[in-house]
Amino acid sequence: MERISLIEGLSITREIIGIERLGVEASKKECFAFIDQYLEAGGNCIDTARLYNDGETDRILGEWLRSSGQRNNVILCTKGSHNDQYGQPRLSPQNIVEDLDAALYDIGIDHTDIHILHRDNLNLPVSEIMPVLDQIVCSGKARAVGVSNWTASRIIEANRFAAENNLNPITASQIQYSLAVTTPAATGDLTHIVMNDVEYGWYLESQLPVLAYSAQARGYFIKLSKGEELRPSVKKYYDNFPENKRRAVRIQRLAEQLECSIAEICIAYVLYSGLNTAALITVSSLEQLQAAFQAEQIKLTAEQVKYLERGNYHRKS
């Protein structure tokens, strides 16, 4: 399985397993089976967050680590400092440290591999954030730090400040990125940062590792192809954009040409659209997990990526 490097000595496989459903929609037994299968197939990175089930996901993950004895074989990606239930930012230095400490305690570990800030607070200068992240790394609580739902401009500003002050930088970014187009207004959460032309251009130039969440657009194209009813949140996110209906047709055609599944096309697009990307996936069946692994075999060409985005692809005979 291919890997991308976050920092020297820390590389992750290009499929990350997200355990958001652990303890919420799926039983411990089911999620443990998914994690075990993921590792057996060569994956190495598990993503969790304090937001998930009010920390219960972290606690159940700790149970899996203790029962499996796999701590030294996995890269843990923890997230904290999400806005509170009223939408108020929780990105003070105290919030950052408290959330990381709580995650380490609940998981039962002395350090995480990468700790990610789950949201931004544009009213807080980076000069108050980056020293805390540097302290986290220097103290040994995290090997690296990253952000989720930050704009490229804020990451640039933060890493410029880090460089000027000899601090550890932001080394990865989680952003909503898939073949399906949407906007923060459509998701109903203006703190969501969605990949667009501006963000894409900077990630293409900088090659900062992108950990793409909602890489399969919450199953939107898969459900659409099967004529299945969309969940209300998925419908709200994606179904009001006519471009997504056009992309669904192109995905279906390319999947038929390449003799692969729609799920494989969706993940392959994220992996091979020119960015330094890993796909953050959540699954509800071992079949879905297998499709994610197969996506690395579908090495889309630049012409195929362009076709998925805009059309006008002519298959060479």
MITORDO-146224 format. One record per residue (C-alpha): residue number from 1; residue in one letter; chain; x, y, z. Coordinates in Angstrom, 2 decimals. Layout:
! residues N
num: NUM	residuo: A	cadena: A	xx: X	yy: Y	zz: Z
...
This chain:
! residues 317
num: 1	residuo: M	cadena: A	xx: 0.00	yy: 0.00	zz: 0.00
num: 2	residuo: E	cadena: A	xx: 1.36	yy: 3.42	zz: -0.98
num: 3	residuo: R	cadena: A	xx: 2.32	yy: 5.94	zz: 1.69
num: 4	residuo: I	cadena: A	xx: 2.78	yy: 9.67	zz: 2.06
num: 5	residuo: S	cadena: A	xx: 5.20	yy: 11.31	zz: 4.47
num: 6	residuo: L	cadena: A	xx: 4.02	yy: 13.79	zz: 7.11
num: 7	residuo: I	cadena: A	xx: 7.41	yy: 14.42	zz: 8.71
num: 8	residuo: E	cadena: A	xx: 10.70	yy: 12.56	zz: 8.62
num: 9	residuo: G	cadena: A	xx: 10.13	yy: 9.11	zz: 10.07
num: 10	residuo: L	cadena: A	xx: 6.32	yy: 9.40	zz: 10.04
num: 11	residuo: S	cadena: A	xx: 4.48	yy: 8.14	zz: 6.96
num: 12	residuo: I	cadena: A	xx: 0.89	yy: 7.01	zz: 6.58
num: 13	residuo: T	cadena: A	xx: -0.87	yy: 4.79	zz: 4.08
num: 14	residuo: R	cadena: A	xx: -3.00	yy: 6.54	zz: 1.48
num: 15	residuo: E	cadena: A	xx: -6.15	yy: 5.14	zz: 3.00
num: 16	residuo: I	cadena: A	xx: -6.89	yy: 6.22	zz: 6.57
num: 17	residuo: I	cadena: A	xx: -9.64	yy: 4.46	zz: 8.48
num: 18	residuo: G	cadena: A	xx: -11.98	yy: 6.81	zz: 10.30
num: 19	residuo: I	cadena: A	xx: -13.74	yy: 5.37	zz: 13.33
num: 20	residuo: E	cadena: A	xx: -16.38	yy: 8.07	zz: 13.76
num: 21	residuo: R	cadena: A	xx: -19.09	yy: 5.38	zz: 13.83
num: 22	residuo: L	cadena: A	xx: -17.36	yy: 3.41	zz: 16.57
num: 23	residuo: G	cadena: A	xx: -19.72	yy: 3.37	zz: 19.52
num: 24	residuo: V	cadena: A	xx: -22.36	yy: 5.35	zz: 17.62
num: 25	residuo: E	cadena: A	xx: -23.67	yy: 3.55	zz: 14.52
num: 26	residuo: A	cadena: A	xx: -21.63	yy: 0.34	zz: 14.70
num: 27	residuo: S	cadena: A	xx: -20.92	yy: -2.03	zz: 17.55
num: 28	residuo: K	cadena: A	xx: -17.49	yy: -2.45	zz: 19.08
num: 29	residuo: K	cadena: A	xx: -17.26	yy: -5.91	zz: 17.56
num: 30	residuo: E	cadena: A	xx: -18.03	yy: -4.61	zz: 14.06
num: 31	residuo: C	cadena: A	xx: -15.60	yy: -1.71	zz: 14.26
num: 32	residuo: F	cadena: A	xx: -12.85	yy: -3.85	zz: 15.75
num: 33	residuo: A	cadena: A	xx: -13.30	yy: -6.22	zz: 12.79
num: 34	residuo: F	cadena: A	xx: -12.98	yy: -3.31	zz: 10.35
num: 35	residuo: I	cadena: A	xx: -9.79	yy: -2.08	zz: 12.03
num: 36	residuo: D	cadena: A	xx: -8.29	yy: -5.57	zz: 12.09
num: 37	residuo: Q	cadena: A	xx: -9.09	yy: -6.11	zz: 8.40
num: 38	residuo: Y	cadena: A	xx: -7.72	yy: -2.67	zz: 7.55
num: 39	residuo: L	cadena: A	xx: -4.39	yy: -3.47	zz: 9.22
num: 40	residuo: E	cadena: A	xx: -4.21	yy: -6.93	zz: 7.67
num: 41	residuo: A	cadena: A	xx: -4.57	yy: -5.33	zz: 4.23
num: 42	residuo: G	cadena: A	xx: -1.62	yy: -3.02	zz: 4.92
num: 43	residuo: G	cadena: A	xx: -3.25	yy: 0.13	zz: 6.27
num: 44	residuo: N	cadena: A	xx: -1.60	yy: 1.87	zz: 9.21
num: 45	residuo: C	cadena: A	xx: -3.48	yy: 5.07	zz: 10.19
num: 46	residuo: I	cadena: A	xx: -6.55	yy: 5.38	zz: 12.45
num: 47	residuo: D	cadena: A	xx: -8.45	yy: 8.67	zz: 12.77
num: 48	residuo: T	cadena: A	xx: -10.47	yy: 9.64	zz: 15.84
num: 49	residuo: A	cadena: A	xx: -11.71	yy: 12.84	zz: 17.51
num: 50	residuo: R	cadena: A	xx: -12.98	yy: 14.14	zz: 20.85
num: 51	residuo: L	cadena: A	xx: -16.18	yy: 15.21	zz: 19.08
num: 52	residuo: Y	cadena: A	xx: -17.11	yy: 11.65	zz: 18.19
num: 53	residuo: N	cadena: A	xx: -19.69	yy: 10.37	zz: 20.65
num: 54	residuo: D	cadena: A	xx: -18.47	yy: 12.83	zz: 23.29
num: 55	residuo: G	cadena: A	xx: -15.13	yy: 11.06	zz: 23.66
num: 56	residuo: E	cadena: A	xx: -16.61	yy: 7.55	zz: 23.79
num: 57	residuo: T	cadena: A	xx: -14.97	yy: 6.72	zz: 20.46
num: 58	residuo: D	cadena: A	xx: -11.57	yy: 7.46	zz: 21.99
num: 59	residuo: R	cadena: A	xx: -12.35	yy: 5.23	zz: 24.96
num: 60	residuo: I	cadena: A	xx: -13.44	yy: 2.31	zz: 22.78
num: 61	residuo: L	cadena: A	xx: -10.36	yy: 2.77	zz: 20.59
num: 62	residuo: G	cadena: A	xx: -8.31	yy: 2.41	zz: 23.75
num: 63	residuo: E	cadena: A	xx: -10.05	yy: -0.92	zz: 24.41
num: 64	residuo: W	cadena: A	xx: -9.07	yy: -2.12	zz: 20.93
num: 65	residuo: L	cadena: A	xx: -5.45	yy: -1.05	zz: 21.41
num: 66	residuo: R	cadena: A	xx: -5.19	yy: -2.88	zz: 24.72
num: 67	residuo: S	cadena: A	xx: -6.83	yy: -6.05	zz: 23.43
num: 68	residuo: S	cadena: A	xx: -4.91	yy: -6.11	zz: 20.13
num: 69	residuo: G	cadena: A	xx: -1.47	yy: -5.01	zz: 21.33
num: 70	residuo: Q	cadena: A	xx: -1.09	yy: -3.07	zz: 18.07
num: 71	residuo: R	cadena: A	xx: -0.06	yy: 0.36	zz: 19.36
num: 72	residuo: N	cadena: A	xx: 3.41	yy: 0.14	zz: 17.81
num: 73	residuo: N	cadena: A	xx: 1.96	yy: -0.91	zz: 14.46
num: 74	residuo: V	cadena: A	xx: -0.48	yy: 1.97	zz: 13.94
num: 75	residuo: I	cadena: A	xx: -0.32	yy: 5.69	zz: 13.36
num: 76	residuo: L	cadena: A	xx: -2.93	yy: 7.47	zz: 15.49
num: 77	residuo: C	cadena: A	xx: -4.50	yy: 10.69	zz: 14.28
num: 78	residuo: T	cadena: A	xx: -6.37	yy: 12.45	zz: 17.09
num: 79	residuo: K	cadena: A	xx: -8.48	yy: 15.60	zz: 16.74
num: 80	residuo: G	cadena: A	xx: -9.62	yy: 18.15	zz: 19.28
num: 81	residuo: S	cadena: A	xx: -10.77	yy: 21.75	zz: 19.75
num: 82	residuo: H	cadena: A	xx: -14.00	yy: 21.44	zz: 17.79
num: 83	residuo: N	cadena: A	xx: -16.55	yy: 24.19	zz: 18.33
num: 84	residuo: D	cadena: A	xx: -18.96	yy: 23.58	zz: 21.21
num: 85	residuo: Q	cadena: A	xx: -22.60	yy: 22.54	zz: 20.80
num: 86	residuo: Y	cadena: A	xx: -23.60	yy: 26.17	zz: 20.40
num: 87	residuo: G	cadena: A	xx: -21.07	yy: 26.80	zz: 17.64
num: 88	residuo: Q	cadena: A	xx: -18.69	yy: 28.74	zz: 19.83
num: 89	residuo: P	cadena: A	xx: -14.96	yy: 28.27	zz: 19.13
num: 90	residuo: R	cadena: A	xx: -12.86	yy: 26.17	zz: 21.50
num: 91	residuo: L	cadena: A	xx: -9.39	yy: 27.00	zz: 20.28
num: 92	residuo: S	cadena: A	xx: -7.80	yy: 28.70	zz: 23.25
num: 93	residuo: P	cadena: A	xx: -4.43	yy: 27.35	zz: 24.39
num: 94	residuo: Q	cadena: A	xx: -6.23	yy: 25.78	zz: 27.34
num: 95	residuo: N	cadena: A	xx: -8.82	yy: 24.11	zz: 25.08
num: 96	residuo: I	cadena: A	xx: -6.11	yy: 22.66	zz: 22.84
num: 97	residuo: V	cadena: A	xx: -4.11	yy: 21.15	zz: 25.69
num: 98	residuo: E	cadena: A	xx: -7.16	yy: 19.90	zz: 27.60
num: 99	residuo: D	cadena: A	xx: -8.59	yy: 18.09	zz: 24.58
num: 100	residuo: L	cadena: A	xx: -5.31	yy: 16.40	zz: 23.73
num: 101	residuo: D	cadena: A	xx: -4.73	yy: 15.37	zz: 27.36
num: 102	residuo: A	cadena: A	xx: -8.27	yy: 13.97	zz: 27.54
num: 103	residuo: A	cadena: A	xx: -7.72	yy: 11.97	zz: 24.34
num: 104	residuo: L	cadena: A	xx: -4.44	yy: 10.53	zz: 25.58
num: 105	residuo: Y	cadena: A	xx: -6.07	yy: 9.57	zz: 28.88
num: 106	residuo: D	cadena: A	xx: -9.15	yy: 7.98	zz: 27.33
num: 107	residuo: I	cadena: A	xx: -7.21	yy: 6.07	zz: 24.67
num: 108	residuo: G	cadena: A	xx: -4.65	yy: 5.06	zz: 27.30
num: 109	residuo: I	cadena: A	xx: -1.49	yy: 6.24	zz: 25.52
num: 110	residuo: D	cadena: A	xx: 1.32	yy: 8.63	zz: 26.36
num: 111	residuo: H	cadena: A	xx: 1.47	yy: 10.27	zz: 22.93
num: 112	residuo: T	cadena: A	xx: -0.39	yy: 10.53	zz: 19.64
num: 113	residuo: D	cadena: A	xx: 1.32	yy: 10.47	zz: 16.26
num: 114	residuo: I	cadena: A	xx: -0.42	yy: 13.50	zz: 14.83
num: 115	residuo: H	cadena: A	xx: -2.82	yy: 15.81	zz: 16.65
num: 116	residuo: I	cadena: A	xx: -5.16	yy: 17.92	zz: 14.56
num: 117	residuo: L	cadena: A	xx: -7.16	yy: 21.02	zz: 15.44
num: 118	residuo: H	cadena: A	xx: -10.71	yy: 20.19	zz: 14.34
num: 119	residuo: R	cadena: A	xx: -11.81	yy: 23.77	zz: 13.60
num: 120	residuo: D	cadena: A	xx: -10.35	yy: 27.25	zz: 13.23
num: 121	residuo: N	cadena: A	xx: -11.19	yy: 30.52	zz: 14.97
num: 122	residuo: L	cadena: A	xx: -10.42	yy: 33.42	zz: 12.66
num: 123	residuo: N	cadena: A	xx: -10.60	yy: 35.86	zz: 15.56
num: 124	residuo: L	cadena: A	xx: -7.64	yy: 34.18	zz: 17.22
num: 125	residuo: P	cadena: A	xx: -4.23	yy: 35.17	zz: 15.79
num: 126	residuo: V	cadena: A	xx: -1.89	yy: 32.37	zz: 14.76
num: 127	residuo: S	cadena: A	xx: 0.64	yy: 33.83	zz: 17.21
num: 128	residuo: E	cadena: A	xx: -1.54	yy: 32.42	zz: 20.02
num: 129	residuo: I	cadena: A	xx: -2.03	yy: 29.01	zz: 18.39
num: 130	residuo: M	cadena: A	xx: 1.31	yy: 27.96	zz: 16.96
num: 131	residuo: P	cadena: A	xx: 3.35	yy: 28.18	zz: 20.21
num: 132	residuo: V	cadena: A	xx: 0.86	yy: 25.77	zz: 21.82
num: 133	residuo: L	cadena: A	xx: 1.18	yy: 23.31	zz: 18.94
num: 134	residuo: D	cadena: A	xx: 4.95	yy: 23.59	zz: 19.14
num: 135	residuo: Q	cadena: A	xx: 4.80	yy: 22.86	zz: 22.87
num: 136	residuo: I	cadena: A	xx: 2.71	yy: 19.75	zz: 22.17
num: 137	residuo: V	cadena: A	xx: 5.39	yy: 18.39	zz: 19.86
num: 138	residuo: C	cadena: A	xx: 8.35	yy: 19.43	zz: 22.02
num: 139	residuo: S	cadena: A	xx: 6.76	yy: 17.84	zz: 25.10
num: 140	residuo: G	cadena: A	xx: 6.42	yy: 14.52	zz: 23.28
num: 141	residuo: K	cadena: A	xx: 2.62	yy: 14.44	zz: 23.43
num: 142	residuo: A	cadena: A	xx: 2.43	yy: 14.40	zz: 19.62
num: 143	residuo: R	cadena: A	xx: 4.98	yy: 13.63	zz: 16.93
num: 144	residuo: A	cadena: A	xx: 3.38	yy: 16.11	zz: 14.52
num: 145	residuo: V	cadena: A	xx: 0.48	yy: 18.57	zz: 14.36
num: 146	residuo: G	cadena: A	xx: -2.08	yy: 19.45	zz: 11.73
num: 147	residuo: V	cadena: A	xx: -5.39	yy: 21.22	zz: 11.18
num: 148	residuo: S	cadena: A	xx: -8.86	yy: 20.41	zz: 9.89
num: 149	residuo: N	cadena: A	xx: -11.21	yy: 22.87	zz: 8.20
num: 150	residuo: W	cadena: A	xx: -8.61	yy: 25.60	zz: 7.91
num: 151	residuo: T	cadena: A	xx: -8.27	yy: 27.68	zz: 4.76
num: 152	residuo: A	cadena: A	xx: -5.04	yy: 27.62	zz: 2.82
num: 153	residuo: S	cadena: A	xx: -4.46	yy: 31.28	zz: 3.67
num: 154	residuo: R	cadena: A	xx: -4.57	yy: 30.53	zz: 7.43
num: 155	residuo: I	cadena: A	xx: -2.19	yy: 27.60	zz: 7.05
num: 156	residuo: I	cadena: A	xx: 0.21	yy: 29.79	zz: 5.08
num: 157	residuo: E	cadena: A	xx: 0.00	yy: 32.48	zz: 7.76
num: 158	residuo: A	cadena: A	xx: 0.49	yy: 29.96	zz: 10.56
num: 159	residuo: N	cadena: A	xx: 3.46	yy: 28.24	zz: 8.97
num: 160	residuo: R	cadena: A	xx: 5.08	yy: 31.55	zz: 8.11
num: 161	residuo: F	cadena: A	xx: 4.85	yy: 32.50	zz: 11.79
num: 162	residuo: A	cadena: A	xx: 6.24	yy: 29.09	zz: 12.78
num: 163	residuo: A	cadena: A	xx: 9.21	yy: 29.46	zz: 10.43
num: 164	residuo: E	cadena: A	xx: 9.97	yy: 32.98	zz: 11.66
num: 165	residuo: N	cadena: A	xx: 9.91	yy: 31.81	zz: 15.27
num: 166	residuo: N	cadena: A	xx: 11.57	yy: 28.40	zz: 14.88
num: 167	residuo: L	cadena: A	xx: 8.41	yy: 26.50	zz: 15.83
num: 168	residuo: N	cadena: A	xx: 7.09	yy: 23.17	zz: 14.62
num: 169	residuo: P	cadena: A	xx: 4.80	yy: 23.74	zz: 11.62
num: 170	residuo: I	cadena: A	xx: 1.43	yy: 22.44	zz: 10.52
num: 171	residuo: T	cadena: A	xx: 2.30	yy: 19.27	zz: 8.61
num: 172	residuo: A	cadena: A	xx: -1.08	yy: 18.06	zz: 7.28
num: 173	residuo: S	cadena: A	xx: -4.56	yy: 19.36	zz: 6.55
num: 174	residuo: Q	cadena: A	xx: -7.94	yy: 17.63	zz: 6.71
num: 175	residuo: I	cadena: A	xx: -10.32	yy: 19.21	zz: 4.22
num: 176	residuo: Q	cadena: A	xx: -13.59	yy: 18.06	zz: 2.68
num: 177	residuo: Y	cadena: A	xx: -12.56	yy: 16.77	zz: -0.73
num: 178	residuo: S	cadena: A	xx: -14.36	yy: 14.46	zz: -3.12
num: 179	residuo: L	cadena: A	xx: -15.76	yy: 14.26	zz: -6.64
num: 180	residuo: A	cadena: A	xx: -19.00	yy: 15.78	zz: -5.41
num: 181	residuo: V	cadena: A	xx: -19.18	yy: 19.55	zz: -5.36
num: 182	residuo: T	cadena: A	xx: -20.72	yy: 21.35	zz: -2.41
num: 183	residuo: T	cadena: A	xx: -20.36	yy: 24.53	zz: -0.36
num: 184	residuo: P	cadena: A	xx: -20.25	yy: 25.30	zz: 3.37
num: 185	residuo: A	cadena: A	xx: -23.66	yy: 26.94	zz: 3.00
num: 186	residuo: A	cadena: A	xx: -25.08	yy: 23.72	zz: 1.56
num: 187	residuo: T	cadena: A	xx: -23.70	yy: 21.62	zz: 4.41
num: 188	residuo: G	cadena: A	xx: -25.24	yy: 23.97	zz: 6.91
num: 189	residuo: D	cadena: A	xx: -21.92	yy: 24.47	zz: 8.67
num: 190	residuo: L	cadena: A	xx: -20.00	yy: 27.57	zz: 7.64
num: 191	residuo: T	cadena: A	xx: -16.94	yy: 26.29	zz: 9.50
num: 192	residuo: H	cadena: A	xx: -16.60	yy: 23.46	zz: 6.96
num: 193	residuo: I	cadena: A	xx: -13.79	yy: 24.13	zz: 4.51
num: 194	residuo: V	cadena: A	xx: -14.46	yy: 22.52	zz: 1.15
num: 195	residuo: M	cadena: A	xx: -11.88	yy: 22.00	zz: -1.59
num: 196	residuo: N	cadena: A	xx: -12.30	yy: 24.62	zz: -4.31
num: 197	residuo: D	cadena: A	xx: -10.09	yy: 26.03	zz: -7.07
num: 198	residuo: V	cadena: A	xx: -8.25	yy: 28.40	zz: -4.72
num: 199	residuo: E	cadena: A	xx: -7.55	yy: 25.75	zz: -2.11
num: 200	residuo: Y	cadena: A	xx: -6.66	yy: 23.16	zz: -4.75
num: 201	residuo: G	cadena: A	xx: -4.19	yy: 25.51	zz: -6.43
num: 202	residuo: W	cadena: A	xx: -2.26	yy: 26.05	zz: -3.22
num: 203	residuo: Y	cadena: A	xx: -2.24	yy: 22.37	zz: -2.23
num: 204	residuo: L	cadena: A	xx: -1.04	yy: 21.50	zz: -5.74
num: 205	residuo: E	cadena: A	xx: 1.82	yy: 23.98	zz: -5.47
num: 206	residuo: S	cadena: A	xx: 2.80	yy: 23.31	zz: -1.86
num: 207	residuo: Q	cadena: A	xx: 2.15	yy: 19.54	zz: -1.82
num: 208	residuo: L	cadena: A	xx: 1.23	yy: 19.81	zz: 1.87
num: 209	residuo: P	cadena: A	xx: -0.31	yy: 16.45	zz: 2.77
num: 210	residuo: V	cadena: A	xx: -4.09	yy: 16.48	zz: 2.39
num: 211	residuo: L	cadena: A	xx: -6.12	yy: 14.06	zz: 4.49
num: 212	residuo: A	cadena: A	xx: -9.35	yy: 14.16	zz: 2.51
num: 213	residuo: Y	cadena: A	xx: -12.47	yy: 13.61	zz: 4.60
num: 214	residuo: S	cadena: A	xx: -15.81	yy: 12.67	zz: 3.00
num: 215	residuo: A	cadena: A	xx: -13.65	yy: 11.28	zz: 0.19
num: 216	residuo: Q	cadena: A	xx: -16.57	yy: 9.17	zz: -1.05
num: 217	residuo: A	cadena: A	xx: -19.05	yy: 12.04	zz: -0.65
num: 218	residuo: R	cadena: A	xx: -20.84	yy: 10.11	zz: 2.08
num: 219	residuo: G	cadena: A	xx: -21.77	yy: 7.43	zz: -0.45
num: 220	residuo: Y	cadena: A	xx: -23.69	yy: 9.91	zz: -2.62
num: 221	residuo: F	cadena: A	xx: -22.67	yy: 8.56	zz: -6.04
num: 222	residuo: I	cadena: A	xx: -22.98	yy: 4.94	zz: -4.93
num: 223	residuo: K	cadena: A	xx: -26.54	yy: 5.47	zz: -3.66
num: 224	residuo: L	cadena: A	xx: -27.44	yy: 7.45	zz: -6.77
num: 225	residuo: S	cadena: A	xx: -26.24	yy: 4.69	zz: -9.10
num: 226	residuo: K	cadena: A	xx: -28.35	yy: 2.12	zz: -7.26
num: 227	residuo: G	cadena: A	xx: -31.42	yy: 4.30	zz: -7.11
num: 228	residuo: E	cadena: A	xx: -31.38	yy: 4.10	zz: -3.32
num: 229	residuo: E	cadena: A	xx: -32.83	yy: 6.75	zz: -1.07
num: 230	residuo: L	cadena: A	xx: -30.33	yy: 9.34	zz: 0.11
num: 231	residuo: R	cadena: A	xx: -29.96	yy: 10.16	zz: 3.77
num: 232	residuo: P	cadena: A	xx: -31.28	yy: 13.69	zz: 4.50
num: 233	residuo: S	cadena: A	xx: -27.80	yy: 15.04	zz: 5.30
num: 234	residuo: V	cadena: A	xx: -26.31	yy: 13.58	zz: 2.10
num: 235	residuo: K	cadena: A	xx: -29.16	yy: 14.99	zz: 0.03
num: 236	residuo: K	cadena: A	xx: -28.67	yy: 18.41	zz: 1.59
num: 237	residuo: Y	cadena: A	xx: -24.93	yy: 18.34	zz: 1.00
num: 238	residuo: Y	cadena: A	xx: -24.88	yy: 17.28	zz: -2.63
num: 239	residuo: D	cadena: A	xx: -28.20	yy: 16.72	zz: -4.39
num: 240	residuo: N	cadena: A	xx: -29.11	yy: 20.33	zz: -5.16
num: 241	residuo: F	cadena: A	xx: -26.07	yy: 20.77	zz: -7.42
num: 242	residuo: P	cadena: A	xx: -26.82	yy: 19.77	zz: -11.05
num: 243	residuo: E	cadena: A	xx: -23.10	yy: 19.26	zz: -11.65
num: 244	residuo: N	cadena: A	xx: -23.15	yy: 16.30	zz: -9.29
num: 245	residuo: K	cadena: A	xx: -25.79	yy: 14.60	zz: -11.46
num: 246	residuo: R	cadena: A	xx: -23.55	yy: 15.12	zz: -14.50
num: 247	residuo: R	cadena: A	xx: -20.55	yy: 13.78	zz: -12.63
num: 248	residuo: A	cadena: A	xx: -22.56	yy: 10.74	zz: -11.57
num: 249	residuo: V	cadena: A	xx: -23.07	yy: 9.86	zz: -15.22
num: 250	residuo: R	cadena: A	xx: -19.38	yy: 10.29	zz: -16.02
num: 251	residuo: I	cadena: A	xx: -18.34	yy: 8.23	zz: -12.99
num: 252	residuo: Q	cadena: A	xx: -20.64	yy: 5.41	zz: -14.10
num: 253	residuo: R	cadena: A	xx: -19.24	yy: 5.46	zz: -17.64
num: 254	residuo: L	cadena: A	xx: -15.62	yy: 5.46	zz: -16.52
num: 255	residuo: A	cadena: A	xx: -16.26	yy: 2.71	zz: -13.98
num: 256	residuo: E	cadena: A	xx: -17.70	yy: 0.57	zz: -16.78
num: 257	residuo: Q	cadena: A	xx: -14.73	yy: 1.28	zz: -19.04
num: 258	residuo: L	cadena: A	xx: -12.20	yy: 0.46	zz: -16.34
num: 259	residuo: E	cadena: A	xx: -14.26	yy: -2.48	zz: -15.05
num: 260	residuo: C	cadena: A	xx: -14.23	yy: -1.26	zz: -11.47
num: 261	residuo: S	cadena: A	xx: -16.74	yy: 0.00	zz: -8.92
num: 262	residuo: I	cadena: A	xx: -18.02	yy: 3.52	zz: -8.42
num: 263	residuo: A	cadena: A	xx: -16.49	yy: 3.50	zz: -4.94
num: 264	residuo: E	cadena: A	xx: -13.09	yy: 2.75	zz: -6.44
num: 265	residuo: I	cadena: A	xx: -13.41	yy: 5.62	zz: -8.93
num: 266	residuo: C	cadena: A	xx: -14.38	yy: 8.06	zz: -6.16
num: 267	residuo: I	cadena: A	xx: -11.38	yy: 7.20	zz: -4.00
num: 268	residuo: A	cadena: A	xx: -8.98	yy: 6.95	zz: -6.95
num: 269	residuo: Y	cadena: A	xx: -9.99	yy: 10.48	zz: -7.98
num: 270	residuo: V	cadena: A	xx: -8.97	yy: 11.85	zz: -4.59
num: 271	residuo: L	cadena: A	xx: -5.69	yy: 9.91	zz: -4.65
num: 272	residuo: Y	cadena: A	xx: -4.66	yy: 10.74	zz: -8.21
num: 273	residuo: S	cadena: A	xx: -5.89	yy: 14.27	zz: -8.89
num: 274	residuo: G	cadena: A	xx: -2.41	yy: 15.75	zz: -8.47
num: 275	residuo: L	cadena: A	xx: -2.34	yy: 16.45	zz: -4.75
num: 276	residuo: N	cadena: A	xx: -0.31	yy: 14.78	zz: -2.00
num: 277	residuo: T	cadena: A	xx: -3.38	yy: 13.05	zz: -0.67
num: 278	residuo: A	cadena: A	xx: -4.61	yy: 10.30	zz: 1.62
num: 279	residuo: A	cadena: A	xx: -8.31	yy: 9.40	zz: 1.68
num: 280	residuo: L	cadena: A	xx: -10.05	yy: 9.31	zz: 5.05
num: 281	residuo: I	cadena: A	xx: -12.67	yy: 6.58	zz: 4.78
num: 282	residuo: T	cadena: A	xx: -15.39	yy: 5.28	zz: 7.05
num: 283	residuo: V	cadena: A	xx: -16.98	yy: 1.96	zz: 6.21
num: 284	residuo: S	cadena: A	xx: -19.99	yy: -0.04	zz: 7.30
num: 285	residuo: S	cadena: A	xx: -18.99	yy: -3.34	zz: 5.67
num: 286	residuo: L	cadena: A	xx: -15.86	yy: -5.29	zz: 4.84
num: 287	residuo: E	cadena: A	xx: -16.90	yy: -5.09	zz: 1.18
num: 288	residuo: Q	cadena: A	xx: -16.63	yy: -1.30	zz: 1.32
num: 289	residuo: L	cadena: A	xx: -13.22	yy: -1.61	zz: 2.93
num: 290	residuo: Q	cadena: A	xx: -12.00	yy: -3.88	zz: 0.14
num: 291	residuo: A	cadena: A	xx: -13.21	yy: -1.40	zz: -2.49
num: 292	residuo: A	cadena: A	xx: -11.16	yy: 1.31	zz: -0.81
num: 293	residuo: F	cadena: A	xx: -8.01	yy: -0.78	zz: -1.04
num: 294	residuo: Q	cadena: A	xx: -8.65	yy: -1.61	zz: -4.69
num: 295	residuo: A	cadena: A	xx: -8.78	yy: 2.11	zz: -5.52
num: 296	residuo: E	cadena: A	xx: -4.99	yy: 2.34	zz: -5.43
num: 297	residuo: Q	cadena: A	xx: -4.90	yy: 0.02	zz: -8.42
num: 298	residuo: I	cadena: A	xx: -7.04	yy: 2.47	zz: -10.42
num: 299	residuo: K	cadena: A	xx: -4.30	yy: 4.97	zz: -11.20
num: 300	residuo: L	cadena: A	xx: -6.35	yy: 7.57	zz: -13.03
num: 301	residuo: T	cadena: A	xx: -4.63	yy: 9.57	zz: -15.74
num: 302	residuo: A	cadena: A	xx: -4.76	yy: 13.35	zz: -15.86
num: 303	residuo: E	cadena: A	xx: -7.14	yy: 13.04	zz: -18.83
num: 304	residuo: Q	cadena: A	xx: -9.46	yy: 10.75	zz: -16.88
num: 305	residuo: V	cadena: A	xx: -9.45	yy: 13.12	zz: -13.90
num: 306	residuo: K	cadena: A	xx: -10.30	yy: 16.00	zz: -16.24
num: 307	residuo: Y	cadena: A	xx: -13.13	yy: 13.95	zz: -17.73
num: 308	residuo: L	cadena: A	xx: -14.63	yy: 13.26	zz: -14.32
num: 309	residuo: E	cadena: A	xx: -14.51	yy: 16.97	zz: -13.53
num: 310	residuo: R	cadena: A	xx: -15.49	yy: 18.45	zz: -16.88
num: 311	residuo: G	cadena: A	xx: -16.27	yy: 15.77	zz: -19.47
num: 312	residuo: N	cadena: A	xx: -14.74	yy: 15.52	zz: -22.98
num: 313	residuo: Y	cadena: A	xx: -12.71	yy: 12.37	zz: -22.35
num: 314	residuo: H	cadena: A	xx: -12.11	yy: 10.13	zz: -25.35
num: 315	residuo: R	cadena: A	xx: -10.95	yy: 6.64	zz: -24.53
num: 316	residuo: K	cadena: A	xx: -7.98	yy: 5.63	zz: -26.64
num: 317	residuo: S	cadena: A	xx: -8.40	yy: 2.41	zz: -28.59
